[in-house]
Amino acid sequence: MNIAISNTSDKPIYQQLFEQISAQILKGELVTGYSLPPIRQAASELRVSIITVKKAWEELERLGLIYTVTGKGCFVAELSSGEMLHKRNEMLLQQMRIDASYYKSFGLTIEEVFELMKKIY
């Protein structure tokens, strides 16, 4: 598991954790059964609060990306390739809705958004 926390980001740290771990799961970098570090250990290693890590783990579990076994820890859930694609697209659409609203507030057309996106992609 490779995590990079930015203290200067506008995104809360729990969201940074959630996004990075979910991306690693959905790209297949963290495989079914992979054991996430215990919350206290992850908090210590990342130098963040236990509450922050707990919130990220809870969001991962809520979306079905991980599951918890009492007394043993949190593990990457078994997902078919179709489920992984569906979850990935769901997350991307949610972010795109937020981004589209922002672009619309500037009066951009879809063509202008695509041109800007091409420049940075």
N, C-alpha and C positions, 0 to 999 in steps of 0.2 A: 504494500500500500504506500503510495507516494502522495504526500499532501504538502501543499505550500500555502501558508496563511499570510494574507496581506493585511496589516493593520491600517493601511491607508485606503483600502477599498471601501466603497460605499455599501457593500454587502456585509450583513452581519456575519460574524465568524462561523456560527452554526450553519448558515446557508452556504458559505464557502466549503465547509466540510461536506455537507450533504451533496452539493453539486459535484465535487471532485470524486467522492466515493461512488455516487450513483453513476457517473460517467465511466469510471473504471469497471464497475459491474456490467454496465450495458455494452461496453466495448469488449467484454470478455477477459479483461486483464485480472479481475478478481473472480475466480471461478466458484462454482457451486461448492458449498461446504467450507469455503475459506473462512477462517476464524478471525473476526475483527479483534483488535486489542481491547482488553477491558477498558471501560470508560475512564477509570482513574489513571490507568497507564497512558492511554491516549492523551488525556488532559495534561498529564505531566510532561510527556514527550513533546507535545505541541505548545506547551506553556500557555494553556487556556484553562478556563474554569471547567469543572466537572459538569456543571449545568449546561454549558455550551455544547459539550460532546454528547451529553445525554439527549439534548434536544435534536441534534443531528441524527443520532442513532434512532430515536423515536420516529422521525420523519422517514428515514429509510425503511423502518419496519412498517409504518403506516402504508407505504406504497408497495409493500410486498417484496422489497429488494433484499431484505435480511429477515431473519427470524431469531428469536431468543429461546435458549434452553436454560431454564432456571438452574443456577449453580454451575453452568458450563460456559455460558457466554453467548455472543451473537455471531451468526454465521450467514454467509451469502446464500440466499434462497435458490432453489432449483427453478429455472425459468427456461421455457422453450425459446427457440429463436424467434418465433412469432410473438410470444409474450414480451420478449426483450424489445423487439421492434415497436410493439404497441406502446409500451411504457416510455421508450425513448421519444416517440412521436408525441405522446401526451405531454411530456415535460417540455419539449421544444415548442409545441403549440401554445402552451401556457406562457412561456417567455415571449414568444412572438406577438401574442395579444397585447402584452404590456408594451413591447417595443413599438408595435404598430400604432398604438394610441399616442405614444410620445411623438412619433414622426408626423402623425396627423395634426397634432397640436401646432406644428410648425408649418402646416399647410403643404407638406410634400405630397407629390403624386407617387403612385406605386412605381412608375418609371424612374423617378428621381431616387427613390429608395434603392431600387435595383442597381442603378449606376453607382451610388455611393457604396453599396455592399460589394459590388465587383471590385472597387478600388482597394478595399481592405481584405477581401477574401483571397 
